[in-house]
Amino acid sequence: MVEDLFAGAWQSIVFGVVGIALMAAGFGLVDALTPGKLRELIWVQRNPNASLLLLANQLGIAGIVFTAILTSYTDFAKGLASTVLFGVIGIGIMALAFMVLDWLTPGKLGEVICSEEPHPAARVSAATHFGAALIVCACIA
């Protein structure tokens, strides 16, 4: 019983670290897709468009990690590998969704996201990011 408790605690730590690393990679993705530095856009300039896109990205990645863990194999190593694999796939799918949306719409989506005034395109982009993550979640289950 105590061994199970410690095993579960250890697995929680490992999955938590992996989830945080994937969310950091998601931050890097949004930073790469938008002109300028994301840290400055959100924390200094208080840009609502960039923060909305990052919010959708972070929740999407968290959803993917959550689903991968919830449906995880009984074998810890396989469950961890599944979480990493689907997390990386999710980040890639979200990047692809952003690029396709950018291609389908007028102007440059990255510039719209960086504008100081709230823009409806930021909501569409955030929904696209989160929707792409939900698609990956469905593939896991």
C-alpha positions in Angstrom: 0.0 0.0 0.0 2.8 2.5 0.9 4.7 1.4 -2.1 1.7 2.2 -4.3 1.4 5.6 -2.7 5.1 6.5 -3.3 4.9 5.1 -6.9 1.9 7.3 -7.6 3.6 10.3 -6.1 6.7 9.7 -8.2 4.7 9.3 -11.3 2.8 12.5 -10.6 6.1 14.4 -10.3 7.4 12.9 -13.6 4.2 13.5 -15.5 4.0 17.0 -14.0 7.5 17.9 -15.2 6.8 16.5 -18.6 3.5 18.5 -18.8 5.3 21.7 -17.8 8.1 21.0 -20.4 5.4 20.5 -23.1 3.7 23.7 -22.0 7.0 25.5 -22.2 7.4 24.2 -25.7 3.9 25.5 -26.5 5.0 28.9 -25.2 8.0 28.7 -27.6 5.7 27.8 -30.4 3.4 30.9 -29.9 6.5 33.0 -29.4 7.9 31.8 -32.8 4.5 32.3 -34.6 4.2 35.9 -33.4 6.5 38.8 -34.2 8.3 40.3 -31.2 8.9 38.7 -27.9 5.9 37.1 -26.3 7.0 37.9 -22.8 7.0 41.6 -23.6 3.8 41.5 -25.6 1.9 39.9 -22.6 3.6 41.0 -19.4 4.8 44.5 -20.4 2.4 45.7 -23.2 -0.5 43.7 -21.7 -1.5 42.6 -25.2 -5.0 41.0 -25.1 -4.6 39.2 -28.4 -1.3 37.5 -27.7 -2.5 36.5 -24.2 -5.7 35.0 -25.6 -3.7 32.9 -28.1 -1.2 31.8 -25.4 -4.1 30.9 -23.1 -5.7 28.7 -25.7 -2.3 27.1 -26.5 -1.6 26.3 -22.8 -5.0 25.0 -22.1 -4.9 22.9 -25.3 -1.5 21.3 -24.3 -2.7 20.7 -20.8 -5.8 19.0 -22.2 -3.6 16.8 -24.4 -1.4 15.9 -21.4 -4.4 15.3 -19.2 -6.0 13.0 -21.8 -2.8 11.1 -22.4 -2.3 10.5 -18.7 -5.9 9.6 -18.1 -5.9 7.0 -20.9 -2.3 6.0 -20.1 -1.1 2.5 -20.3 -0.7 0.5 -17.1 3.0 0.5 -17.8 4.4 3.8 -16.6 7.1 4.0 -19.3 4.6 3.4 -22.1 2.3 6.0 -20.5 5.0 8.5 -20.3 6.1 7.9 -23.9 2.5 8.3 -25.0 2.2 11.6 -23.2 5.4 13.0 -24.7 4.5 11.7 -28.2 1.0 13.1 -28.2 2.2 16.3 -26.6 4.7 16.9 -29.4 2.1 15.9 -32.0 -0.3 18.3 -30.5 2.2 21.2 -30.6 2.9 20.4 -34.2 -0.8 20.2 -35.1 -1.5 23.6 -33.4 1.4 25.2 -35.4 0.0 23.7 -38.6 -3.5 25.0 -37.7 -2.1 28.5 -37.1 -0.3 28.5 -40.5 -3.3 27.3 -42.4 -5.5 29.9 -40.7 -2.9 32.5 -41.6 -2.9 31.3 -45.2 -6.7 31.4 -45.4 -7.2 34.9 -44.0 -6.1 38.3 -45.3 -3.0 39.9 -43.8 -0.6 38.3 -41.5 -2.1 36.6 -38.5 1.0 37.1 -36.4 0.8 40.9 -36.9 -2.9 40.9 -36.0 -2.1 38.9 -32.8 0.5 41.6 -31.9 -1.8 44.6 -32.4 -2.6 46.5 -29.3 -6.4 46.7 -29.9 -8.4 43.5 -29.3 -9.1 41.9 -32.6 -11.7 39.2 -33.5 -9.1 37.3 -35.4 -7.3 36.6 -32.1 -10.5 34.8 -30.9 -10.6 32.8 -34.1 -6.9 31.9 -33.8 -7.3 30.9 -30.2 -10.3 28.7 -31.1 -8.3 27.1 -33.9 -5.4 26.4 -31.5 -7.7 24.9 -28.9 -9.7 23.0 -31.5 -6.6 21.4 -32.9 -5.7 20.3 -29.4 -9.1 18.7 -28.9 -8.7 16.8 -32.1 -5.5 15.3 -30.7 -7.3 14.6 -27.4 -9.9 12.6 -29.3 -7.3 10.6 -31.1 -5.7 9.6 -27.8 -9.0 8.4 -26.3 
